[in-house]
Amino acid sequence: MNVIPSINFFDEQSVRGIVPKLKILHERGVDMIHLDISDGKFTKAFMNLAPAFFDSVLGSDFTFELHLMVQDVGAYLRAWSSSKNVGAVVIHQESDFDFADVREFCSMRNADLAFSLKLDGNLEDFIDMVEVSGATTIELLSVPIGFSGGNFDESVLERAAFIKKVHPDLKIFIDGGVNEKTAIPMKKNGVDGVVTGSYLWQSSDVGLAYDTLKGI
């Protein structure tokens, strides 16, 4: 199973605190980090750490998958326009964005475009948007949007299985509630990979935790 580590912290000290664990993951071949970016409007969470901070602390080893949990996507793309470390952008159908601007941002950086579906998001509209966009990767939230550490909602498994049946070529990632137990039914329902933070950062042996998920 593909495993993308995620960072959903709101202060510099917390990010710096996991750098030793990130180095261990980098030694295992991890080269992309999922950054949860929130504006306090689209979700109650608010992460205002500057792109330059992530570039300086993590940019030498990793590219970033920007998960934009924000209302105004364009404003955040402009804020990240100077970063050379963006490898993917993940947006929500409920956000305000211009497809042309998002595609241009991704094209200029050879970055992937993916879409994320909230637990209460409309599945039909989501599939329509993915089809129109031509995206090849989606991320399904299995916990309430915003903060890390939420409880896994099994209803996401049915969604994953349905999407995989309709679009077998789509790569499906599940974001949230990931551990060595929940990852097994994810895999059985067609999920290609997971996005996880708490499971890795709270582990006493991050390398073993990563290898366990990777081996499922």
N, C-alpha and C positions, 0 to 999 in steps of 0.2 A: 504494500500500500504506500502511496506517495504521502509524505508528511511535510507540511509547511509550518514551521514555528511562527507563532503570532505574538506581537507585543501590543498589549492593551493597558499601558501605564500612563499616568497623568503628570509625572514629575521626572526630572532628569536623574535623580538619585536612584529611582527604581529601575530605570533603563540601564544605567551604569552597573547596577548590582547584578544583572544577569549576563554581563559581558563575558565573564569566565565560562559560563555554561554555553554561551553562543560560540565561543572559540572551540569548545569540545565538539559541538555540532558541525562547525565549519570543517574540522578535521575529518568528519565523517562524510563530507561531500555536500553539506547543506550550503547553498549559495543564494537563497532567497528568503527574506523575512516578510511576513504579513504584518503591516502596520495598520492598526485600527485608529482611524482619524474621525473624531466626532466634534460637532459644532455646538452642542447643547441645545439645539433646536430640533433637528431630525430625530435625535435621541436625547435623553436627559444627561448623558455623559458628555464631557467637554475635555478634549485633548488639544492643547494649544502649543505644544512643543514645536519649535521651528524646524523646517526642513534642513537648515544648515546644521542643527544639532545632530540629527540622524546621519547626515552626510559625514560629519567629522568623527562621530563615535563608531559608526557601523559601516560607513560607505566603502572602506578599503577592502572589506571581506564579503559584503552582501549587496545584492540588488533588493529593491523594495517593491512589494505588492501593496499598493495603496488601497485600502478598503475605505472608501469615502462614505461614511455614515453622516452625510451633510445635506443640507437643503440646496445650497448653491454650489453645484459641482464646478462650474466655471471658475469661481473665485478661488477654489482650492487648487485647481489645475494651474492657475496663474501663480499661486504661491509656490508651487513645486516646479515651476518652469525652469528654474536655474539649477535644479538638481540633475546630476548626470547618472544617478543611481536608480531611477525608476524603471522597473522591469515589467510591471503589470499594474492595471488600474481596475478596481472592482467598484461598480456603482449600483444603485438601487432604482427601480422603476418609478418610485414615488418621489425621487429627487427632481430638481429642476436642472436640466442639462440640454445642450445642443449636440446632437449626434455628430455633426460635422466637426465641431470643436474637439470633442472627445477623440474622434478618430484621428484628427490631425495631431493632437498631443501624443497619442500612442504611436502613430506612424513615424513621427520625427525621432522617437526614441527606440523604435523597434520593440515597443512594449505591447504585451497582450492586453486585450480587453475582455473582462468577464463581468457577469452580473450576479448579484446576490439577492436571495429571496428571504424576506422575513417570515417568521412563523405564521403571522397573520396576513401575509401577502397573498394577492390573488394569483393563483397558479396559472389560470388560463391566460391572463394578460402577460404574465411573466414569460410563458412559452412563446407567445406571439412576438414579444419584444426581442427575445433571443433569436428567433428565426429571422426577423427583419435585420438584426444587427450583423448576423453571420458569425457571432461569437462561438468559440469552440469549447469554452469552459464556463461552468456555473458554480456558484457556491450557495448551499442551502444552510440557513441558520437553523440550529437545533436548540437554541436557547433564546430567551428574550434579548432583543438587540440593545447594545450599548455597553454594558459592563461584563467583565469576565466572571467565570465561576458559576454560571447558571446551571440549573438542572436540565439534563437531557430530556427532550420531548420526543418520544418514539414515533409520533405522527410524521416526522420528517422521513422516516424509512419508506413509508407508503408513497410519499412524493418522489423520492429518489427512484424507486422501482418503476413508477409510472413514467417519469421522464426518460429513464433509460430504455423503456420499451418503445416509446414514441420516437426518441432520438438516440439510438444506440451509440452513435459516434461522439456524442457530447461527453466531455470529461466532467464528472460530478465530484465536487468536494463538499464535505460537511464541516461546518464551522461551529464549534461549541460542544461542550459536554463530552469531549472525547477522552476515552481511556482504554485500557486493554480489554475491557469487557464490552463496552458499547461499540468499539470498532469492528467487532466480529459480525454482528447483524448488519452494520453498515456495508461491509464487504459483500455479504450475502445478497444485499439488495441493490447491487450494481454500483456502489460508490467506489470511485477511483482513488480518492485521497482524502486527507483530513487536514484541517487547520486547527492548531491547538496551542494553547499557551499555558494555562494553569497546570495541566498534566505534566508538562516538561519542567516548568520553573519551580514547582513545588516538590519535584522528585529529588531524592537524595543522590541519585545517580542518573543524571540527565542523558548520558550516553546509552545506558541500558533502557531507559524509558523510550528513547527514540528508536532504538533497535527493535524493541518489542512491537511498537506500532508498525514500523517499517516491514517487519516480518509477517504481518497479518495478510 
